[in-house]
Amino acid sequence: MNLKRNSMMLVFSSMFLLSFGFVLSHGADGDPDVNQKVRNLAAIKKIKETKDISLLYVKGLVCPSCALGIRIKVGKLPFVDSSRYKRGVDMDAKTQLITVALLPGVKADDQSLSLAIIAAGYDPVERYTMQEGKLKSHPFAKVKSSS
């Protein structure tokens, strides 16, 4: 019985250390191999393929668990179509892009998005749009959370 328990503890400890090492090796800025060019190409593809979205670069988004807090906070905003994706938010930790599904004909409020992302513990950097066939970046103003 003790041997089985010790084996299980060893397995769980090993899994924890491997996970912790993965997070440390990738740092707080996601995949170290992702650069702005890769992010831009992913953004262009997403915007061209999907309607009624707001596409954002969120610094610190490095793993699927990041999705929980962001989904909870952003999914509550009145312009988010929570019937799409998971609570209206899709995330790509590799490129640190989040896609917010918008209700048809409704525009996102950048300040509300920014505050929700900050409240979830992350740093909203910029929002992307396509203008005249080119990707345009709209940096978020630095704001402080009211919480």
HUGI-V59399 format. One record per pair of residues at least 12 apart in sequence whose ideal C-beta (glycine too) atoms are under 8 Angstrom apart, sorted by the first residue. I is the first residue (numbers start at 0). J is the second residue. D is the distance in Angstrom with one decimal. If there is no record, write none. Layout:
I/J/D  I/J/D
This chain:
22/61/7.1  22/62/7.1  25/61/5.8  26/61/7.7  27/58/7.7  27/59/5.4  27/61/6.8  28/58/6.4  28/59/7.3  28/61/7.4  28/95/7.6  29/59/7.8  29/60/6.3  29/61/4.7  29/92/6.1  29/93/6.9  29/94/7.6  29/95/4.6  30/61/7.8  30/92/7.6  30/93/5.1  30/94/7.9  33/93/6.3  33/94/5.8  33/95/6.9  37/94/6.5  38/56/6.3  38/94/5.0  38/95/7.0  38/96/6.6  39/134/5.6  41/91/6.8  41/94/4.5  41/96/6.0  42/54/5.7  42/56/7.8  42/94/7.8  42/96/6.3  42/127/4.5  42/134/5.9  43/129/7.2  43/134/5.3  45/96/6.9  45/98/6.1  46/127/6.4  46/128/7.1  46/129/5.1  46/134/7.5  47/129/7.1  49/98/6.8  51/80/7.0  51/100/6.6  51/101/4.5  51/102/7.3  51/103/5.6  52/98/5.1  52/99/6.3  52/100/6.0  52/101/6.1  53/98/7.6  53/99/4.4  53/101/6.0  53/107/4.0  53/112/6.8  53/126/6.1  54/96/6.1  54/97/7.5  54/98/5.5  54/99/7.7  54/126/6.7  54/127/4.6  54/128/7.9  55/96/6.8  55/97/5.1  55/98/8.0  55/99/6.9  55/112/6.8  55/116/7.5  55/123/6.0  55/124/7.7  55/125/7.1  55/126/5.1  55/127/7.4  56/95/5.8  56/96/6.0  56/123/7.8  56/124/4.5  56/125/5.0  56/126/7.9  56/127/7.3  57/69/7.1  57/95/5.7  57/96/7.6  57/97/5.4  57/116/5.8  57/121/5.0  57/122/6.8  57/123/5.6  57/124/6.7  58/95/6.5  58/121/6.8  58/122/4.1  58/123/7.9  58/124/5.2  59/95/7.7  59/120/7.4  59/121/4.5  59/122/5.5  60/90/6.3  60/92/5.6  60/95/4.6  60/97/6.8  60/121/6.1  61/92/5.6  61/95/7.6  62/92/5.5  63/90/7.7  63/92/6.4  65/90/6.9  65/92/6.5  65/121/6.9  66/85/7.3  66/88/7.2  66/90/4.9  68/119/3.7  68/120/5.9  68/121/7.7  69/88/6.2  69/90/6.8  69/97/6.4  69/115/7.7  69/116/6.2  69/119/4.6  69/121/6.4  70/85/5.9  70/86/4.4  70/87/7.8  70/88/4.7  70/90/8.0  71/86/7.2  71/119/7.1  72/115/4.0  72/116/7.0  72/118/5.2  72/119/4.5  73/86/7.7  73/87/7.0  73/88/5.2  73/97/7.6  73/99/6.0  73/112/6.6  73/115/4.8  73/116/6.8  73/119/7.5  74/86/3.3  74/87/5.0  74/88/5.9  75/115/7.5  76/107/7.9  76/108/7.3  76/111/5.4  76/112/6.9  76/115/6.1  78/101/5.8  78/102/5.8  78/105/4.6  78/106/7.0  78/107/5.5  78/108/6.4  78/111/7.8  79/99/6.0  79/100/6.4  79/101/6.9  79/102/7.3  80/100/4.2  80/101/6.0  80/102/4.8  80/103/7.7  81/100/7.7  82/100/7.8  83/100/3.6  84/98/6.9  84/100/5.5  87/99/6.3  87/100/4.6  88/100/7.3  99/112/6.8  107/126/7.8  109/126/6.3  109/137/7.4  109/139/6.5  110/140/7.9  110/142/6.8  112/126/7.7  113/139/4.8  113/140/7.4  113/142/5.5  114/142/6.4  114/144/6.2  114/145/7.1  117/142/6.9  117/143/7.7  117/144/4.5  118/144/5.3  118/146/5.7  123/139/4.5  124/138/6.9  124/139/6.5  125/137/6.0  125/138/4.8  125/139/6.3  126/139/7.0
